[in-house]
């Protein structure tokens, strides 16, 4: 089943985010290579693809996991979580309708 992992960044987390980014992306690339990743990306803090020093307010990952516990465990082990980038993470079942 698909799950949405919706994360919120801590205030002024850009430096921590950039330091943990390579490890974070490596985990997402593994999901992609396994055919389990639907989409992933950050929420820019301003209306721009390149927010610069404004940074990001969180992230969204939609991916396939065996169950809710597996999705939560994956989210809890995210390098951004470990580095203190995220202040809060919600994991919810997701039903893709379109496209």
NULO-85436 format. One line per field, with one value per residue (C-alpha): residue number from 0; residue in three letters; x, y, z. Coordinates in pm, whole numbers, padded with zeros to 5 digits. Layout:
<nodes>
num (NUM	...)
residuo (Ala	...)
X (X	...)
Y (Y	...)
Z (Z	...)
</nodes>
This chain:
<nodes>
num (0	1	2	3	4	5	6	7	8	9	10	11	12	13	14	15	16	17	18	19	20	21	22	23	24	25	26	27	28	29	30	31	32	33	34	35	36	37	38	39	40	41	42	43	44	45	46	47	48	49	50	51	52	53	54	55	56	57	58	59	60	61	62	63	64	65	66	67	68	69	70	71	72	73	74	75	76	77	78	79	80	81	82	83	84	85	86	87	88	89	90	91	92	93	94	95	96	97	98)
residuo (Unk	Unk	Unk	Unk	Unk	Unk	Unk	Unk	Unk	Unk	Unk	Unk	Unk	Unk	Unk	Unk	Unk	Unk	Unk	Unk	Unk	Unk	Unk	Unk	Unk	Unk	Unk	Unk	Unk	Unk	Unk	Unk	Unk	Unk	Unk	Unk	Unk	Unk	Unk	Unk	Unk	Unk	Unk	Unk	Unk	Unk	Unk	Unk	Unk	Unk	Unk	Unk	Unk	Unk	Unk	Unk	Unk	Unk	Unk	Unk	Unk	Unk	Unk	Unk	Unk	Unk	Unk	Unk	Unk	Unk	Unk	Unk	Unk	Unk	Unk	Unk	Unk	Unk	Unk	Unk	Unk	Unk	Unk	Unk	Unk	Unk	Unk	Unk	Unk	Unk	Unk	Unk	Unk	Unk	Unk	Unk	Unk	Unk	Unk)
X (00000	00106	00183	00230	00510	00452	00732	00771	01112	01240	01304	01633	01707	01865	02224	02127	01920	02208	02450	02213	02089	02323	02217	01851	01863	02040	01745	01498	01702	01690	01308	01307	01534	01305	01006	00840	00873	00583	00717	00935	01041	01066	00825	01011	00957	00883	00710	01021	01186	01514	01436	01800	01846	01468	01506	01226	00934	00917	00897	00656	00730	00473	00598	00494	00551	00425	00220	00185	00441	00700	00631	00666	00990	01131	01032	01180	01516	01537	01867	01671	01491	01816	01988	01706	01580	01225	01019	00716	00639	00296	00262	-00074	-00211	-00248	-00481	-00362	-00657	-00502	-00312)
Y (00000	00360	00590	00967	01082	01449	01619	01964	02124	02281	02654	02750	02392	02467	02400	02066	01979	02041	01836	01534	01566	01311	01034	01137	01125	00788	00635	00786	00661	00311	00329	00456	00176	-00078	00073	00184	00563	00761	01110	01297	01653	01948	02234	02561	02830	03084	03064	02955	02635	02776	02940	03007	03114	03102	02725	02475	02410	02034	01744	01501	01140	00906	00550	00188	-00003	-00337	-00170	00141	00019	-00030	00319	00471	00283	00405	00765	00743	00631	00919	01109	01436	01303	01188	01523	01725	01874	01753	01865	01654	01367	01228	00896	00822	00561	00711	00609	00727	00818	01032	01022)
Z (00000	-00049	00242	00261	00488	00565	00757	00910	00952	01270	01254	01088	00981	00642	00751	00912	00605	00365	00579	00593	00233	00066	00306	00281	-00100	-00097	00092	-00153	-00448	-00300	-00283	-00641	-00761	-00593	-00780	-00456	-00475	-00623	-00545	-00302	-00245	-00010	00058	-00018	00247	-00029	-00366	-00554	-00672	-00542	-00206	-00116	00245	00303	00308	00340	00574	00536	00293	00133	00039	-00114	-00134	-00107	00217	00348	00619	00833	01086	00812	00675	01022	01087	00755	00839	01190	01045	00797	00820	00841	01148	01307	01229	01388	01062	01123	01421	01333	01095	01005	00824	00664	00427	00080	-00200	-00541	-00764	-01040	-01264)
</nodes>
